[in-house]
C-alpha cells in the first residue's frame, strides 16, 4: 500500500458579512484552523459595499501561504 501526503502551499479563502465584527471573527477562526496545517496569512484584501437601502456589506479575501 502506497501512502503519500501532499502539503498545501497556497490557499485563498473568501469571506462575507454584514458587519466588520462578524467578518473579523470569521477570518480569525479560519486563521487558527489554517495555522494547524502550517499556513500563515500572506495578504488580506477587503471591500465594503453600501446597497440602495443603505445597508453595508463587507467582503475579504485572505491568501494563506506555507510558513
Secondary structure as GFF3:
##gff-version 3
##sequence-region A 1 67
A	DSSP	beta_strand	10	17	.	.	.	ID=ss1
A	DSSP	alpha_helix	20	36	.	.	.	ID=ss2
A	DSSP	beta_strand	39	50	.	.	.	ID=ss3
A	DSSP	beta_strand	56	66	.	.	.	ID=ss4
###
